[in-house]
Amino acid sequence: MTYRRLLNIAVLGSGKGSNFSAIASAIDRGEIPAKIAVVISDNPEAVILEKAKGLGIPTEVLPQGKYKTWLEPWIEEELVRILKKYHIELVVLAGFMRVLKETFLSCYEGKTINIHPSLLPAFKGKEAWKAALEASVKETGCTVHWVSKEVDGGQIIAQSKVPLLPGDTPEILHARIQQAEHELYPRVLKAICLDWLNQKGG
């Protein structure tokens, strides 16, 4: 499908970039009216960077700070500078393992989405699939939500359910949740981009 304009997006990731690959493939098929202008990571060895380079997408690596779970304000300032450099309209978090705070959100709250491996508000935080398995719930899943000051607490956009099955291990359950993520995230991103462009006359 041909769109009059493509939304300029940035993908932020810290690891293997499986959701990035799913999104990039959907864009390449013409399903999402977006262009990945840059991939940004806090991890210079992240596989997502190599995947992006292989697709000819520019990459940026954030400076290394003192903390593992969040970015210091000066690093968030650098992140904002990079996003503005590439004229980013929407930020897509895809396995980005840092909490984003005020310096970033003052510029990009309402313009940043994330996918989390649980049916929020249940099981916020890291390794949510393990928490779901330990709690012996009947189902879990994944959630796409807007990023806000509350970690994993922003407005929910869409969810996909994944049942827990007999014999599930954390690894098996996580793989099944990731499969659901790879279907949900591109579908939701398409809807957001279309709505965004329609509102702005794209």
C-alpha positions in Angstrom: 0.0 0.0 0.0 1.2 3.5 -0.8 0.8 6.2 1.8 1.1 10.0 1.2 3.5 10.3 4.1 5.4 8.0 6.5 5.6 8.7 10.2 9.2 9.2 11.4 9.8 6.7 14.2 12.7 5.7 16.4 13.1 2.2 17.9 14.9 1.9 21.3 16.2 -1.5 22.3 18.7 -3.1 24.6 18.9 -6.7 23.4 18.2 -9.0 20.5 15.6 -6.8 18.8 13.0 -9.4 17.9 10.1 -6.9 18.1 12.2 -4.5 16.1 12.5 -7.2 13.4 8.8 -7.8 13.4 8.1 -4.1 13.0 10.7 -3.6 10.3 9.3 -6.5 8.4 5.8 -5.1 8.6 7.0 -1.7 7.4 8.9 -3.4 4.5 5.7 -5.1 3.5 4.0 -1.8 3.3 1.7 -2.6 6.2 2.7 0.3 8.5 2.9 3.9 7.3 6.2 4.6 9.1 9.9 4.9 8.5 12.4 3.8 11.1 14.7 6.8 11.0 17.1 5.5 13.7 17.6 2.7 16.2 19.0 3.7 19.5 20.5 1.4 22.2 22.0 1.8 25.7 24.0 -1.3 25.0 26.9 -1.0 22.5 26.8 -4.8 22.0 23.1 -5.1 21.5 22.1 -7.4 18.6 19.4 -4.9 17.6 22.1 -2.5 16.4 23.6 -5.1 14.0 20.1 -5.9 12.7 19.4 -2.3 12.1 22.8 -1.8 10.3 22.0 -4.8 8.1 18.8 -3.0 7.0 20.7 0.2 6.3 19.0 2.0 9.3 21.1 4.6 11.2 22.1 3.6 14.7 23.1 5.5 17.8 24.5 4.3 21.1 23.8 6.2 24.3 26.7 7.1 26.7 27.2 4.6 29.5 26.1 6.0 32.9 26.5 4.9 36.5 23.1 3.1 36.7 21.8 -0.1 35.1 18.0 0.6 35.4 17.7 4.2 34.5 19.4 7.0 32.5 20.9 10.0 34.2 19.4 13.3 33.2 22.4 14.3 31.0 22.1 11.0 29.1 18.3 11.6 28.7 19.3 15.0 27.3 21.5 13.3 24.8 18.7 10.9 23.9 16.3 13.9 23.3 19.0 15.5 21.1 19.3 12.4 19.0 15.6 12.1 18.6 15.3 15.8 17.5 18.3 15.3 15.1 16.3 12.6 13.3 13.0 14.6 13.5 11.3 11.7 15.4 7.5 11.9 15.8 6.9 8.6 17.7 9.3 6.6 19.9 8.9 2.9 20.0 10.4 1.0 22.9 11.3 -2.6 21.9 13.1 -4.3 24.8 14.6 -1.1 26.1 15.6 -2.0 29.6 15.9 1.5 31.1 13.2 3.5 33.0 12.7 6.8 31.2 12.2 9.8 33.5 11.3 13.5 33.5 14.0 14.9 31.2 12.8 12.6 28.4 9.1 12.6 29.2 8.9 16.4 29.3 9.6 16.2 25.5 8.1 12.8 24.5 5.3 11.8 26.9 2.3 11.1 24.7 4.7 10.2 21.9 6.3 7.0 23.3 4.9 3.5 23.3 6.1 0.3 24.9 5.2 -3.4 24.9 5.3 -5.3 28.2 5.1 -9.1 28.6 2.0 -9.3 30.8 -1.6 -8.3 30.9 -1.1 -5.0 32.7 -1.7 -3.9 35.4 -0.7 -7.4 36.5 3.0 -8.3 36.8 4.8 -5.0 36.2 8.5 -4.9 36.0 11.2 -7.3 34.8 10.6 -11.0 33.9 6.9 -10.7 34.1 6.4 -14.1 32.6 8.2 -15.7 35.5 5.9 -13.9 37.9 2.8 -15.1 36.0 4.1 -18.7 36.1 4.9 -18.5 39.8 1.4 -17.1 40.5 -0.2 -20.0 38.6 -2.6 -17.7 36.7 -4.7 -19.2 33.9 -3.5 -16.7 31.4 -1.0 -13.9 30.8 0.0 -12.1 27.6 1.4 -8.8 26.4 0.3 -5.2 26.6 1.1 -2.2 24.4 0.8 1.1 26.4 1.8 4.7 26.4 4.9 5.4 28.4 4.3 7.6 31.5 6.1 8.5 34.8 4.7 5.4 36.4 6.7 2.3 35.3 4.5 0.1 33.2 1.6 2.3 34.3 0.7 4.3 31.2 -2.6 4.1 29.4 -3.2 0.7 27.9 -3.7 0.7 24.1 -4.1 -3.0 23.4 -3.5 -6.5 24.8 -3.1 -10.0 23.6 -3.8 -13.0 25.8 -1.6 -16.1 26.1 -2.8 -19.1 28.1 -0.5 -20.9 30.6 -0.3 -24.5 29.6 0.7 -27.7 31.5 4.5 -28.2 31.4 5.2 -24.6 30.8 8.7 -23.4 31.8 9.7 -19.7 32.0 11.5 -20.1 28.7 8.6 -21.8 26.9 6.1 -19.3 28.2 8.3 -16.4 27.3 8.7 -17.6 23.8 4.9 -17.9 23.4 4.4 -14.4 24.8 7.1 -13.0 22.4 5.2 -14.6 19.4 2.1 -12.8 20.6 4.1 -9.6 20.9 5.4 -9.9 17.3 1.8 -10.0 16.1 0.4 -7.3 18.4 3.0 -4.6 18.2 3.0 -4.1 14.4 -0.8 -4.2 14.3 -1.1 -1.5 17.1 1.7 0.6 15.6 -0.1 0.6 12.2 -3.3 1.9 13.9 -1.4 4.6 15.9 0.5 5.8 12.7 -2.7 5.9 10.7 -4.5 7.9 13.4 -1.6 10.2 13.8 -1.3 10.9 10.1 -5.0 11.4 9.7 -5.1 13.9 12.5 -2.1 15.8 11.0 -3.2 15.6 7.4 -0.6 13.0 6.5 
